[in-house]
Amino acid sequence: MRVMGLDYGDRNIGVAVSDAFRWTAQGLTVVERRRNEGEFDVLAELVKEHEVSEIVVGLPKNMNGSVGPRGEISIAFAEQLGERLGMPVHLWDERLTTVAAERTLLEADVSRRKRKQVIDKMAATLILQNFLDSKAKR
């Protein structure tokens, strides 16, 4: 079964999924957050469609390692997601993943408009790939 990676933001949720062997992460989509929590239904459908058995949610930490208000929101989302979907949800330190994604897209000479469309998906891919790499080393 596959692993799904999520970059949970204020407006959007970047989504990535692993291959069947859990070696590589591929960006999948960006889910727009809604006030009525419709994103849970969309994520549940993606989990079912891609045969996902566990989820990794990026945990934004401060540079000193502490968890701030944004991290608390991500923790609450991860707990709620785990309860609703009935599967393991892991938190993964996502410090600087959006910065790395932005840098990669700049180096690839992607226009500003296109960067805005794919930055969340790319950040989710980096979060998931880092998680997968950490498991492969064991």
C-alpha positions as CSV (number, residue, x, y, z in Angstrom):
1,M,0.0,0.0,0.0
2,R,1.1,3.6,-0.6
3,V,1.9,6.5,1.6
4,M,0.3,9.9,1.1
5,G,2.1,13.2,2.0
6,L,0.3,16.4,2.8
7,D,1.5,20.0,3.0
8,Y,-1.3,21.5,5.1
9,G,-1.6,25.3,4.5
10,D,-3.9,28.1,5.2
11,R,-5.6,28.0,1.7
12,N,-4.5,24.8,0.1
13,I,-3.3,21.2,0.9
14,G,-0.6,19.9,-1.3
15,V,-0.9,16.2,-1.9
16,A,1.8,13.7,-3.0
17,V,1.7,9.9,-3.1
18,S,4.4,7.2,-3.0
19,D,4.9,4.5,-5.6
20,A,3.8,0.9,-4.6
21,F,7.3,0.1,-3.3
22,R,7.4,3.3,-1.1
23,W,10.6,4.4,-2.8
24,T,9.6,7.6,-4.5
25,A,7.1,10.4,-4.0
26,Q,5.1,12.0,-6.8
27,G,3.1,15.2,-6.6
28,L,-0.6,14.5,-7.1
29,T,-2.8,17.5,-6.7
30,V,-3.6,20.6,-4.6
31,V,-6.8,20.4,-2.6
32,E,-8.5,23.8,-1.8
33,R,-9.4,24.1,1.8
34,R,-13.0,24.9,2.5
35,R,-14.8,26.3,5.5
36,N,-17.2,23.4,5.7
37,E,-14.3,20.9,6.0
38,G,-15.1,19.4,2.5
39,E,-11.3,18.8,2.1
40,F,-11.7,15.6,4.3
41,D,-14.1,14.1,1.8
42,V,-11.7,14.9,-1.1
43,L,-8.7,13.4,0.8
44,A,-10.8,10.3,1.7
45,E,-11.5,9.8,-2.0
46,L,-7.9,10.2,-2.9
47,V,-6.9,7.7,-0.2
48,K,-9.3,5.2,-1.6
49,E,-8.4,5.8,-5.3
50,H,-4.6,5.5,-4.7
51,E,-4.8,2.6,-2.1
52,V,-3.1,4.6,0.7
53,S,-2.5,2.9,4.0
54,E,-0.9,5.8,5.9
55,I,-0.5,9.5,5.7
56,V,2.4,11.9,6.5
57,V,1.5,15.5,7.4
58,G,4.1,18.2,7.3
59,L,4.7,19.7,10.8
60,P,5.9,23.3,10.5
61,K,8.4,23.9,13.3
62,N,10.3,27.0,14.3
63,M,14.0,27.0,13.5
64,N,14.8,26.3,17.1
65,G,12.7,23.1,16.9
66,S,9.7,24.4,18.9
67,V,6.1,24.0,17.7
68,G,4.3,27.3,17.2
69,P,0.7,28.2,16.4
70,R,0.9,27.0,12.8
71,G,2.3,23.7,14.0
72,E,-0.5,23.3,16.6
73,I,-3.0,23.7,13.7
74,S,-1.3,21.0,11.7
75,I,-1.2,18.7,14.7
76,A,-5.0,19.2,15.2
77,F,-5.6,18.6,11.5
78,A,-3.5,15.4,11.6
79,E,-5.4,14.0,14.6
80,Q,-8.8,14.8,13.0
81,L,-7.7,13.2,9.7
82,G,-6.6,10.1,11.5
83,E,-9.9,9.8,13.3
84,R,-12.0,10.4,10.2
85,L,-10.0,8.0,7.9
86,G,-9.2,5.4,10.6
87,M,-5.5,5.1,9.5
88,P,-2.1,6.1,10.9
89,V,-1.2,9.7,10.4
90,H,2.4,10.7,11.0
91,L,3.8,14.2,11.5
92,W,7.0,15.1,9.7
93,D,9.3,18.1,10.3
94,E,8.8,20.2,7.2
95,R,11.1,23.1,8.0
96,L,12.2,24.8,4.8
97,T,10.4,22.4,2.4
98,T,8.4,25.3,0.9
99,V,11.7,27.2,0.5
100,A,13.3,24.2,-1.1
101,A,10.4,23.8,-3.5
102,E,10.4,27.5,-4.4
103,R,14.2,27.3,-5.1
104,T,13.8,24.2,-7.3
105,L,11.0,25.8,-9.3
106,L,13.1,29.0,-9.7
107,E,16.1,27.0,-10.9
108,A,13.8,25.3,-13.4
109,D,12.8,28.8,-14.6
110,V,9.1,28.2,-13.9
111,S,7.0,31.3,-14.2
112,R,5.6,33.0,-11.1
113,R,2.0,32.1,-12.0
114,K,2.9,28.4,-12.5
115,R,4.9,28.4,-9.3
116,K,1.9,29.5,-7.3
117,Q,-0.1,26.6,-8.8
118,V,2.4,23.8,-8.0
119,I,4.3,25.0,-4.9
120,D,2.1,23.2,-2.4
121,K,2.2,20.0,-4.4
122,M,6.0,20.2,-4.6
123,A,6.3,20.8,-0.9
124,A,4.1,17.8,-0.2
125,T,6.4,15.7,-2.5
126,L,9.5,16.8,-0.6
127,I,7.8,16.1,2.8
128,L,6.9,12.6,1.6
129,Q,10.2,11.8,0.0
130,N,12.1,12.8,3.2
131,F,9.8,10.5,5.2
132,L,10.3,7.6,2.7
133,D,14.1,8.1,2.7
134,S,14.2,8.0,6.5
135,K,12.3,4.7,6.5
136,A,14.5,3.2,3.8
137,K,17.7,3.8,5.9
138,R,16.5,1.5,8.7
